[in-house]
Amino acid sequence: MAQPERRGPLVLNIGEVLAQLSDDFPSMTASKIRFLEEKGLINPRRTPAGYRQYSDSAVERLRFVLSLQRDQYLPLKVIKDYLDAIDRGERPENLPPGVTVSPRIVSDELAAELQNKARKLSEEQLRAESGASVPLLQSLLSFGLIGHTNGKFDEHALQVARACVQLEGHGLEPRHLRPFQAAAEREFGLVERAVATLTSRKDAASQARAAEAAREISDLCLTLHRALVQDRISRMEI
């Protein structure tokens, strides 16, 4: 007699969740998952004995959070605001370009889209996607505005290249933009000092808190920078 087809488990334990995420998020740990639960981003069911149980939709929700954090550099507070709006049946405003979401679960298309954002680009791909010329790209490399690992560029390099293509149209060349690199290094120094207490602890939960605090501080620094620059621009209009 033929055996009925075996279906996958309706719920997963935390070890099985880690196994599902390991390819895309190799540094993920149980402590980090618990940290996201503590922040209210996921809410696994509990057995009478208190063990966490994760449904397929909970795992996809977790994947969505981790992808936005890694690929869009968003603080958890911002991601939580998105998820809260989705849970209310609303469409969140100001989603990152190209990102669409549906309530409680990430579509296959979005999962693939976010995964693609983590891909590594060759120099030819970087030029094609950013519109940068060969001389511009070489200048960005020589002035240290972008870098590569074994000839491959990441999403940060793509964003820098795209911005510099636009700035070149306003007469600003890479040699003019070196102060931005120096400012970024100084800002990182401030962030690093601010989270030093957390980074000194080696447990996964503290490391996750440190990374999240660094993102929040960086976002606040960018807001401050933008406001200060806009204040000076507004005076040009008087």
The 8 nearest C-alpha neighbors of each residue, nearest first, counted from 0:
[[1, 2, 3, 4, 5, 6, 7, 8],
 [2, 0, 3, 4, 5, 6, 7, 8],
 [1, 3, 4, 0, 5, 6, 7, 8],
 [4, 2, 5, 1, 6, 0, 7, 8],
 [3, 5, 6, 2, 1, 7, 0, 8],
 [6, 4, 3, 7, 2, 8, 1, 9],
 [5, 7, 4, 8, 9, 3, 10, 2],
 [6, 8, 9, 5, 10, 11, 4, 55],
 [9, 7, 10, 6, 11, 54, 55, 5],
 [8, 10, 54, 7, 11, 55, 53, 6],
 [9, 11, 54, 53, 8, 52, 12, 55],
 [12, 10, 53, 52, 15, 16, 54, 13],
 [11, 13, 52, 15, 14, 53, 51, 16],
 [12, 14, 16, 15, 17, 11, 29, 51],
 [15, 13, 17, 16, 12, 18, 29, 11],
 [14, 16, 18, 12, 17, 13, 11, 19],
 [17, 15, 13, 19, 18, 14, 11, 20],
 [18, 16, 20, 14, 15, 19, 21, 13],
 [17, 19, 15, 21, 16, 20, 14, 22],
 [20, 18, 16, 17, 21, 15, 22, 58],
 [21, 19, 17, 18, 24, 22, 23, 16],
 [20, 22, 25, 24, 18, 23, 19, 17],
 [23, 21, 20, 24, 25, 19, 18, 17],
 [24, 22, 21, 20, 25, 114, 19, 62],
 [23, 25, 21, 27, 26, 20, 22, 65],
 [24, 26, 21, 27, 22, 23, 20, 28],
 [27, 25, 24, 28, 21, 23, 31, 20],
 [28, 26, 25, 24, 31, 17, 21, 29],
 [29, 27, 31, 30, 26, 32, 17, 203],
 [28, 30, 32, 31, 33, 13, 27, 17],
 [31, 29, 33, 204, 28, 32, 203, 34],
 [32, 30, 34, 28, 33, 29, 204, 207],
 [31, 33, 29, 35, 34, 30, 36, 28],
 [32, 34, 36, 30, 31, 35, 37, 29],
 [33, 35, 31, 37, 36, 32, 30, 204],
 [36, 34, 38, 32, 37, 33, 40, 31],
 [35, 37, 33, 41, 39, 38, 34, 40],
 [36, 38, 34, 35, 39, 33, 40, 41],
 [39, 37, 35, 36, 40, 34, 75, 41],
 [40, 38, 36, 37, 41, 35, 42, 79],
 [39, 41, 35, 36, 38, 79, 42, 82],
 [42, 40, 36, 39, 43, 35, 61, 57],
 [41, 43, 36, 44, 39, 40, 57, 53],
 [44, 42, 53, 52, 51, 41, 45, 57],
 [43, 45, 52, 51, 53, 42, 46, 50],
 [46, 44, 51, 49, 50, 52, 43, 47],
 [45, 47, 49, 48, 50, 51, 44, 52],
 [48, 46, 49, 45, 50, 51, 44, 52],
 [47, 49, 46, 50, 45, 51, 52, 44],
 [50, 48, 46, 45, 47, 51, 44, 52],
 [51, 49, 46, 45, 48, 52, 47, 12],
 [50, 52, 45, 44, 43, 12, 49, 46],
 [53, 51, 44, 12, 11, 43, 10, 45],
 [54, 52, 11, 10, 43, 57, 12, 58],
 [53, 55, 10, 57, 56, 9, 11, 58],
 [56, 54, 58, 57, 59, 53, 10, 9],
 [55, 57, 59, 104, 54, 58, 60, 103],
 [58, 56, 60, 54, 55, 59, 53, 61],
 [59, 57, 61, 55, 60, 56, 62, 54],
 [60, 58, 62, 56, 61, 57, 105, 104],
 [61, 59, 57, 63, 58, 62, 104, 56],
 [60, 62, 58, 64, 59, 63, 57, 65],
 [63, 61, 59, 65, 60, 64, 66, 58],
 [62, 64, 60, 66, 61, 65, 59, 67],
 [65, 63, 61, 67, 62, 66, 68, 60],
 [64, 66, 68, 62, 63, 67, 69, 61],
 [67, 65, 69, 63, 68, 64, 70, 62],
 [68, 66, 71, 70, 64, 69, 65, 63],
 [67, 69, 72, 73, 65, 66, 71, 70],
 [70, 68, 66, 72, 67, 71, 65, 73],
 [69, 71, 67, 66, 72, 68, 116, 117],
 [70, 72, 67, 73, 68, 69, 95, 66],
 [73, 71, 68, 69, 70, 67, 74, 214],
 [72, 74, 68, 71, 67, 75, 77, 78],
 [75, 73, 76, 77, 214, 215, 211, 78],
 [74, 76, 78, 77, 79, 73, 211, 68],
 [77, 75, 79, 74, 78, 80, 73, 215],
 [78, 76, 80, 79, 75, 74, 73, 81],
 [79, 77, 75, 81, 80, 76, 82, 74],
 [78, 80, 82, 76, 81, 77, 40, 75],
 [79, 81, 77, 83, 78, 82, 84, 76],
 [82, 80, 78, 84, 79, 91, 83, 85],
 [81, 83, 85, 79, 84, 80, 86, 78],
 [84, 82, 86, 80, 85, 81, 79, 87],
 [83, 85, 87, 89, 81, 82, 86, 91],
 [86, 84, 82, 88, 102, 89, 87, 83],
 [85, 87, 83, 88, 84, 102, 82, 103],
 [88, 86, 84, 85, 89, 83, 102, 82],
 [89, 87, 85, 86, 84, 102, 90, 101],
 [90, 88, 85, 84, 87, 91, 86, 102],
 [89, 91, 85, 92, 84, 88, 100, 81],
 [92, 90, 81, 84, 89, 94, 93, 85],
 [91, 93, 94, 90, 81, 84, 89, 95],
 [94, 92, 95, 91, 96, 81, 90, 98],
 [93, 95, 92, 98, 96, 91, 99, 81],
 [94, 96, 98, 93, 97, 71, 99, 67],
 [97, 95, 98, 94, 93, 99, 71, 92],
 [96, 98, 95, 99, 94, 112, 109, 113],
 [99, 97, 96, 95, 94, 100, 109, 112],
 [100, 98, 97, 109, 101, 94, 95, 96],
 [99, 101, 105, 98, 102, 106, 109, 104],
 [100, 102, 104, 105, 103, 85, 99, 106],
 [103, 101, 85, 104, 86, 88, 100, 105],
 [104, 102, 60, 101, 56, 86, 105, 85],
 [105, 103, 56, 60, 102, 59, 101, 106],
 [104, 106, 59, 100, 109, 63, 60, 101],
 [105, 107, 109, 108, 110, 104, 101, 100],
 [108, 106, 110, 109, 111, 105, 112, 104],
 [107, 109, 111, 106, 110, 112, 105, 113],
 [110, 108, 112, 106, 111, 107, 113, 105],
 [109, 111, 107, 113, 112, 108, 114, 106],
 [112, 110, 114, 108, 109, 113, 115, 107],
 [113, 111, 109, 115, 114, 110, 108, 116],
 [112, 114, 116, 110, 115, 111, 109, 66],
 [113, 115, 111, 116, 112, 117, 110, 118],
 [116, 114, 112, 118, 117, 113, 111, 110],
 [115, 117, 113, 114, 118, 70, 112, 154],
 [116, 118, 115, 114, 70, 119, 154, 113],
 [119, 117, 115, 116, 120, 153, 114, 154],
 [120, 118, 153, 152, 151, 117, 121, 154],
 [121, 119, 152, 151, 124, 125, 153, 122],
 [120, 122, 151, 124, 123, 125, 152, 150],
 [121, 123, 125, 124, 126, 120, 151, 152],
 [122, 124, 126, 121, 125, 127, 120, 128],
 [125, 123, 127, 121, 126, 122, 120, 128],
 [124, 126, 122, 128, 123, 127, 120, 129],
 [125, 127, 131, 123, 129, 130, 124, 128],
 [126, 128, 124, 125, 130, 129, 123, 131],
 [129, 127, 125, 126, 130, 124, 157, 131],
 [128, 130, 161, 126, 131, 127, 160, 125],
 [131, 129, 126, 127, 128, 132, 164, 161],
 [132, 130, 126, 129, 164, 135, 136, 160],
 [133, 131, 135, 134, 136, 126, 130, 164],
 [132, 134, 136, 135, 137, 131, 126, 138],
 [135, 133, 137, 136, 132, 138, 131, 139],
 [136, 134, 138, 132, 137, 133, 131, 139],
 [135, 137, 139, 133, 138, 134, 131, 132],
 [136, 138, 140, 134, 135, 139, 141, 133],
 [137, 139, 141, 135, 140, 136, 142, 134],
 [140, 138, 136, 144, 142, 137, 141, 145],
 [139, 141, 137, 143, 138, 145, 142, 144],
 [140, 142, 138, 143, 139, 137, 144, 145],
 [143, 141, 139, 140, 144, 138, 174, 177],
 [142, 144, 140, 145, 141, 139, 146, 180],
 [145, 143, 139, 142, 140, 180, 146, 177],
 [146, 144, 156, 140, 143, 139, 159, 147],
 [147, 145, 140, 143, 152, 156, 144, 148],
 [148, 146, 152, 151, 150, 149, 145, 153],
 [147, 149, 151, 150, 152, 146, 153, 119],
 [150, 148, 151, 147, 152, 121, 146, 119],
 [149, 151, 148, 147, 121, 152, 122, 120],
 [150, 152, 121, 147, 148, 120, 149, 119],
 [153, 151, 147, 120, 119, 156, 121, 148],
 [152, 154, 119, 156, 155, 120, 157, 151],
 [153, 155, 157, 156, 158, 116, 117, 152],
 [156, 154, 158, 157, 153, 159, 145, 152],
 [157, 155, 159, 145, 154, 153, 158, 152],
 [156, 158, 154, 160, 155, 159, 161, 129],
 [157, 159, 155, 161, 160, 156, 162, 154],
 [160, 158, 156, 162, 157, 161, 163, 155],
 [159, 161, 163, 157, 162, 158, 129, 156],
 [162, 160, 129, 164, 158, 163, 159, 157],
 [163, 161, 159, 165, 164, 160, 166, 158],
 [162, 164, 166, 160, 165, 161, 167, 159],
 [165, 163, 167, 161, 162, 166, 131, 160],
 [166, 164, 162, 168, 163, 167, 161, 169],
 [167, 165, 163, 169, 168, 171, 164, 162],
 [166, 168, 171, 170, 164, 169, 165, 172],
 [167, 169, 166, 165, 170, 164, 171, 163],
 [170, 168, 166, 167, 171, 165, 172, 164],
 [169, 171, 167, 168, 172, 166, 165, 175],
 [172, 170, 167, 166, 169, 175, 173, 168],
 [171, 173, 175, 174, 167, 170, 176, 166],
 [174, 172, 176, 175, 139, 138, 171, 177],
 [175, 173, 172, 176, 177, 142, 138, 171],
 [174, 176, 173, 172, 177, 171, 178, 179],
 [177, 175, 173, 174, 178, 179, 172, 180],
 [176, 178, 180, 179, 175, 174, 181, 173],
 [179, 177, 181, 180, 176, 182, 175, 183],
 [180, 178, 182, 177, 181, 176, 183, 184],
 [179, 181, 183, 177, 178, 182, 184, 144],
 [180, 182, 178, 184, 179, 183, 185, 177],
 [183, 181, 179, 185, 184, 180, 178, 186],
 [184, 182, 186, 180, 181, 185, 179, 187],
 [183, 185, 187, 181, 182, 186, 188, 180],
 [184, 186, 188, 182, 187, 183, 181, 189],
 [187, 185, 183, 189, 188, 184, 182, 190],
 [186, 188, 190, 184, 189, 185, 191, 183],
 [187, 189, 185, 191, 186, 190, 192, 184],
 [190, 188, 186, 192, 187, 191, 193, 185],
 [191, 189, 187, 193, 192, 188, 213, 186],
 [190, 192, 188, 189, 193, 194, 187, 195],
 [193, 191, 195, 189, 190, 194, 188, 196],
 [192, 194, 190, 191, 195, 189, 196, 213],
 [195, 193, 197, 191, 196, 192, 209, 198],
 [194, 196, 192, 198, 197, 193, 191, 199],
 [195, 197, 199, 194, 198, 200, 193, 192],
 [196, 198, 209, 199, 195, 194, 200, 205],
 [199, 197, 195, 200, 196, 206, 209, 194],
 [198, 200, 197, 196, 195, 201, 205, 206],
 [201, 199, 198, 197, 202, 205, 206, 196],
 [200, 202, 199, 203, 206, 205, 198, 197],
 [203, 201, 205, 204, 200, 206, 30, 207],
 [202, 204, 206, 205, 30, 207, 31, 201],
 [203, 205, 207, 30, 206, 31, 202, 34],
 [206, 204, 208, 207, 203, 202, 197, 209],
 [205, 207, 209, 203, 208, 204, 198, 210],
 [206, 208, 204, 210, 205, 209, 31, 203],
 [209, 207, 205, 211, 206, 210, 212, 204],
 [208, 210, 206, 212, 197, 207, 211, 194],
 [211, 209, 213, 207, 208, 212, 206, 214],
 [210, 212, 208, 214, 213, 209, 207, 74],
 [213, 211, 209, 215, 214, 210, 208, 216],
 [214, 212, 210, 216, 211, 215, 190, 217],
 [215, 213, 217, 211, 212, 216, 74, 218],
 [214, 216, 218, 212, 217, 213, 74, 219],
 [217, 215, 219, 213, 218, 214, 212, 220],
 [216, 218, 220, 214, 219, 215, 213, 221],
 [219, 217, 215, 221, 216, 220, 214, 222],
 [218, 220, 222, 216, 221, 217, 223, 215],
 [221, 219, 217, 223, 222, 218, 224, 216],
 [220, 222, 224, 218, 223, 219, 225, 217],
 [223, 221, 219, 225, 220, 224, 226, 218],
 [224, 222, 220, 226, 221, 225, 219, 227],
 [223, 225, 221, 227, 222, 226, 220, 228],
 [224, 226, 222, 228, 223, 227, 229, 221],
 [227, 225, 229, 223, 228, 224, 230, 222],
 [226, 228, 230, 224, 225, 229, 223, 231],
 [227, 229, 225, 231, 230, 226, 224, 232],
 [230, 228, 232, 226, 231, 227, 225, 233],
 [231, 229, 227, 233, 228, 232, 226, 234],
 [232, 230, 228, 234, 229, 233, 227, 235],
 [231, 233, 229, 235, 234, 230, 228, 236],
 [234, 232, 230, 235, 231, 236, 229, 237],
 [233, 235, 236, 232, 231, 237, 230, 229],
 [236, 234, 232, 233, 237, 231, 230, 229],
 [235, 237, 234, 233, 232, 231, 230, 229],
 [236, 234, 235, 233, 232, 231, 230, 229]]
